[in-house]
Amino acid sequence: MVMGPAAYAASLGATVARMTYELHYWPTIQGRGEFVRLALEAAGAAYVDVARGDDAAGQGLPAMQKLLLDRQQPHPPFAPPFLKDGVLLIGQTATILQHLGPTLKLVGRSDAARVWTQQIQLTIADMVTEAHDTHHPIASSLYYEDQQPEALRRAAVFCRERLPKYLRWFEAIIARNPAGTRHLVGGKLSYADLSLFQLVEGLRYAFPRATQAVLAGTPGVLALHARVAALPKLKAYLASPRRLPFNQQGIFRQYPELDIV
């Protein structure tokens, strides 16, 4: 549940059990920040999307950049996304989700469940990086056109080897879940389920043919994706203007020549 400036300002004077989260991420792309946003939205948590202009002071992107450049900050984040939770400033998508999980009830109570959920999340993060590196295999500072031959070679390996290996691993852990096949961990929704949903969404955008070919053999992943998409709060978010469309500036980019089957 994202809050506008007026609602956020009003909440500051209200008696609440906890402070509103402040999410800091680039305002024009889904990127890695979307994995955090999906957890907040699915849990109905109150949060401010600061760089999109939703902070109380209306500072938007400059407020995020100020925190990034603050030389007095003892624990500076390396890059967005990062989350401000009271006095805590937390970077890295997987670490943010690990922090939010217990409060948002998106992780199991046992140590085993928490560690396993985080392991899955880090594996998702690995795959996100590999997907990104298909179109920027040499350097993020170079244009895609400056590294296209290398991108074609990288994408061929990704689509034919890495994409099937990752998705089949997710399929296997769904099938082996002792609590049933509705979730990745235990019998309840976790932040890993939400992140796998987002991963599939991104792969379908960037590599529609290659992804569809692999998903045809991973029915558990497909079913989990559909269940997450149907969650009432998440369904409302996905249909809202807050859910930005994929574009050619994000992690997942659509270059037809890289969609290799």
C-alpha positions in Angstrom: 0.0 0.0 0.0 1.9 3.0 -1.3 1.2 6.3 0.4 1.1 9.8 -1.2 2.7 12.9 0.4 -0.5 13.9 2.2 -1.2 10.5 3.6 2.4 10.0 4.7 2.5 13.4 6.4 -0.7 12.6 8.2 0.7 9.2 9.3 3.6 10.9 11.0 1.3 12.4 13.6 -0.7 9.2 14.2 -0.1 6.6 16.8 1.1 3.6 15.0 2.9 0.4 15.9 5.8 1.1 13.6 7.1 3.7 11.2 6.3 3.8 7.5 9.0 2.1 5.3 10.8 4.3 2.8 11.8 2.5 -0.4 14.5 4.1 -2.5 14.9 3.1 -6.1 15.2 4.6 -9.6 11.8 6.0 -10.5 11.5 4.9 -14.2 12.3 1.2 -14.1 11.1 -2.0 -12.2 14.6 -3.3 -11.8 15.7 -4.9 -8.5 13.5 -2.6 -6.5 10.4 -4.4 -7.8 11.3 -7.5 -5.8 11.0 -5.4 -2.6 8.0 -3.5 -3.8 6.1 -6.8 -4.5 6.7 -7.9 -0.9 5.4 -4.6 0.5 2.4 -4.7 -1.8 1.5 -8.3 -1.2 1.6 -7.7 2.6 -0.3 -4.5 2.4 2.5 -2.7 4.2 2.6 1.1 4.4 5.6 2.4 2.4 6.8 5.5 0.6 8.3 5.2 -2.9 10.6 8.1 -2.3 12.3 8.6 -5.7 8.9 8.6 -7.4 8.1 11.7 -5.5 6.1 10.1 -2.8 8.1 11.3 0.2 6.5 13.7 2.7 8.7 16.6 1.6 8.1 16.0 -2.1 11.9 15.7 -2.7 11.7 12.6 -4.8 14.9 11.5 -6.5 17.1 14.1 -4.8 16.2 12.6 -1.5 17.5 9.2 -2.6 20.7 10.7 -4.0 21.3 12.6 -0.9 21.4 9.4 1.2 23.6 7.7 -1.4 26.1 10.6 -1.2 25.9 11.2 2.6 29.5 10.9 3.8 28.4 10.9 7.4 26.3 7.7 6.9 28.1 4.9 8.8 26.5 2.1 6.8 26.1 3.6 3.3 24.3 1.5 0.7 26.3 0.7 -2.4 23.4 1.3 -4.8 19.6 1.3 -4.9 17.4 -0.4 -3.9 17.7 0.4 -0.3 15.2 0.6 2.5 14.9 3.0 5.4 13.2 1.4 8.4 13.5 3.9 11.3 17.2 4.3 11.9 18.1 1.3 9.8 19.3 1.9 6.2 19.4 -1.5 4.4 20.8 -2.2 0.9 20.9 -5.3 -1.3 17.5 -6.7 -2.4 18.0 -10.1 -0.7 19.0 -8.5 2.6 16.0 -6.1 2.5 13.7 -9.0 2.0 15.4 -11.0 4.7 14.8 -8.0 7.0 11.2 -7.5 6.0 10.2 -11.2 5.9 9.4 -11.7 9.6 7.5 -8.5 10.0 5.5 -8.9 6.8 4.9 -12.6 7.6 6.6 -13.6 4.4 9.0 -16.1 5.8 8.7 -19.2 8.1 9.4 -18.9 11.8 12.1 -21.6 12.0 15.8 -20.9 11.4 15.8 -23.6 8.8 12.9 -22.0 6.9 14.5 -18.5 7.0 17.9 -19.8 5.8 16.3 -21.8 3.0 14.2 -18.9 1.9 17.2 -16.7 1.7 19.2 -19.3 -0.2 16.4 -19.4 -2.8 16.3 -15.6 -3.0 20.1 -15.4 -3.5 19.8 -17.9 -6.3 17.1 -15.8 -7.9 19.4 -12.8 -7.6 22.1 -14.8 -9.4 19.8 -15.5 -12.3 18.7 -11.9 -12.5 22.4 -10.9 -12.9 22.9 -13.5 -15.6 19.9 -12.3 -17.5 21.1 -8.7 -17.3 24.6 -9.7 -18.5 23.2 -11.1 -21.7 22.7 -7.6 -23.0 25.7 -6.0 -21.1 28.3 -8.8 -21.0 31.3 -6.5 -20.9 30.3 -3.4 -19.0 27.2 -1.6 -17.9 28.8 1.7 -18.9 28.8 0.7 -22.6 25.8 0.7 -24.9 24.4 -2.6 -26.0 25.4 -1.8 -29.6 29.0 -1.6 -28.4 29.0 -5.2 -27.2 26.5 -6.9 -29.4 28.7 -9.7 -30.7 29.6 -10.6 -27.1 26.0 -10.3 -26.1 24.9 -12.8 -28.8 27.4 -15.3 -27.5 26.4 -14.7 -23.9 22.7 -14.9 -24.7 23.1 -18.2 -26.5 24.6 -19.8 -23.4 22.1 -18.3 -21.1 19.0 -19.4 -23.2 20.2 -22.9 -23.9 22.0 -23.8 -20.7 21.5 -21.4 -17.8 17.8 -20.6 -18.1 16.8 -24.3 -18.2 19.2 -25.1 -15.3 17.7 -22.4 -13.1 14.0 -23.0 -13.8 14.4 -26.8 -13.5 16.0 -26.2 -10.1 13.0 -24.1 -9.0 10.7 -26.8 -10.3 12.6 -29.5 -8.3 12.4 -27.6 -5.0 8.6 -27.0 -5.5 8.1 -30.7 -6.2 10.2 -31.7 -3.1 8.7 -29.3 -0.7 7.5 -31.5 2.2 4.6 -29.1 2.9 3.2 -29.5 -0.6 3.7 -28.0 -4.1 1.9 -24.7 -3.7 5.0 -22.8 -2.5 8.8 -22.9 -2.6 9.1 -23.0 1.2 6.7 -24.6 3.7 2.9 -24.2 3.3 2.6 -20.4 3.2 3.5 -17.5 0.9 7.1 -16.3 1.2 9.1 -13.5 -0.3 10.8 -16.1 -2.4 7.5 -17.0 -4.1 6.9 -13.4 -5.0 10.4 -13.0 -6.3 10.1 -16.1 -8.5 6.9 -14.6 -9.9 8.8 -11.5 -10.8 11.7 -13.4 -12.3 9.3 -15.3 -14.6 7.7 -12.1 -15.6 11.0 -10.6 -16.5 12.2 -13.7 -18.4 9.0 -13.8 -20.4 9.5 -10.2 -21.4 13.2 -10.5 -22.4 13.3 -14.0 -23.8 9.7 -15.0 -24.7 10.5 -17.9 -26.9 13.3 -19.4 -24.9 11.4 -19.0 -21.6 8.2 -20.5 -23.0 10.1 -23.5 -24.2 11.5 -24.2 -20.7 8.3 -23.3 -18.8 6.5 -26.0 -20.9 8.5 -28.5 -18.8 8.1 -26.8 -15.4 4.4 -26.9 -14.5 5.1 -26.3 -10.8 6.8 -23.0 -11.6 3.9 -22.0 -13.9 1.3 -22.8 -11.3 3.1 -20.9 -8.6 3.4 -17.9 -10.9 -0.4 -18.0 -11.5 -1.2 -18.3 -7.8 1.0 -15.3 -7.0 -0.6 -13.2 -9.8 -4.1 -14.0 -8.4 -3.3 -12.8 -4.8 -5.9 -10.0 -4.2 -3.5 -7.3 -3.1 -0.9 -8.2 -5.7 -3.5 -8.4 -8.4 -4.7 -4.9 -7.6 -1.1 -3.6 -7.6 -0.3 -5.2 -11.0 -3.3 -3.5 -12.5 -2.4 -0.1 -11.1 -0.2 2.6 -12.6 2.3 2.0 -9.7 3.3 -1.2 -11.6 5.7 0.2 -14.2 5.9 -1.7 -17.5 9.2 -3.4 -18.5 11.4 -1.2 -20.7 14.8 -1.0 -22.4 16.5 0.6 -19.4 15.8 -2.1 -16.8 17.4 -5.4 -16.0 15.2 -7.3 -18.4 15.4 -5.9 -21.9 13.8 -7.2 -25.0 16.3 -7.7 -27.9 14.7 -10.3 -30.3 18.1 -11.4 -31.5 19.0 -12.5 -28.0 16.0 -14.7 -27.6 17.7 -17.8 -28.8 16.0 -21.2 -28.8 
